Amino acid sequence: MRKILVTGGAGFIGSAVVRQFISETPHSVVNVDKLTYSGNLESLKSVSKDPRYYFEHVDICDGEALQRVFETHKPDCVMHLAAESHVDRSISGPSEFIRTNIVGTYTLLEASRNYWVSLAPEKKQSFRFHHISTDEVYGSLGNEGFFTEETPYSPNSPYSASKASSDHLVRAWHHTYGLPVVTTNCSNNYGPYHFPEKLIPLMILNAMKGRPLPVYGKGENIRDWLYVEDHARALRLVLDRGKIGESYNIGGGNEKTNLEVVHTVCSILDELLPSDSPHASLITFVKDRPGHDYRYAIDASKIENELGWIPLETFESGIRKTVEWYISNAEWVDHVTSGEYRNWIENHYEKGIS
């Protein structure tokens, strides 16, 4: 039994990780989250009363608060998921991405290192710092090829540049100070509890309300889609069995154009919530995003061959589960789409989401 410190545990991927740990393992979890607009404790209602779950309302840029968290909870490992993650927001306001993704990662690394060096030899040897990142650090692919763990970094947005910076910091803290780290880079996630600024939840919710479905350009940009519960399983496996100092790419093997994704969502909604006209009639093409990467695709053979992980969900099964979840969880949606998020949407220029 271990105590795992998870940063960003109230976010989309982080909450999936926390829910799995509490419901499927004997481990304890310390959820460290600032609760920005996309962090929501309602995503953790199913585990919030469990005595193995702890919540700390802490900003990862606050070194003193992090020190207190480490001293209080004495975790056996860290899973670092806290990040600003929306590309559009990074273009219109990059400062928070620099602060959280770079300065926050540095502050967490230092707090982790100071804690790690103080541990007894056995605890020190078993300690892990697992950094969760994105395939966007690699840049953009053409029509062929895949991102591997050896692909050179070539970030094209403030978001991906900030995540690339955090990856390099983690690598440096391992090579310079010996901090035992593992890194994972994932493809686009989707599934339940996804904050509705991203493509799939935005399309589902807009379509359900009869609103336009804004799609960048001609909708030809390609992403590899990964069901969030599959991703959470992979992260747990890397934490347990990943080789120190190594990175692992995690992808769903589901390449789809943005337009294909939107049409799939519309088809499922036509079946589950039929309306007077097909939901696809709501599709509206809008001006493309600056620096929009054309294609991402993951080669996940390393994690499959070395650790035995493969996704359990196909895109078809996962997207159906996702649409059904949003239809059944209107209260969660209403709560998370209020306040700061709604203000941002109202003030944001008309565009699609990728």
Secondary structure, 3 states (H helix, E strand, C coil): CCEEEEECCCCHHHHHHHHHHHHHCCCEEEEEECCCCCCCHHHHCCCCCCCCEEEEECCCCCHHHHHHHHHHHCCCEEEECCCCCCHHHHHHCCHHHHHHHHHHHHHHHHHHHHHHHCCCHHHHHHCEEEEEEEHHHHCCECCCCCECCCCCCCCCCHHHHHHHHHHHHHHHHHHHHCCCEEEEEECEEECCCCCCCCHHHHHHHHHHCCCCEEEECCCCCEEEEEEHHHHHHHHHHHHHHCCCCCEEEECCCCEEEHHHHHHHHHHHHHHHCCCCCCHHHHEEEECCCCCCCCECCECCHHHHHHHCCCCCCCHHHHHHHHHHHHHHCHHHHHHHCCCHHHHHHHHCCCCCCC
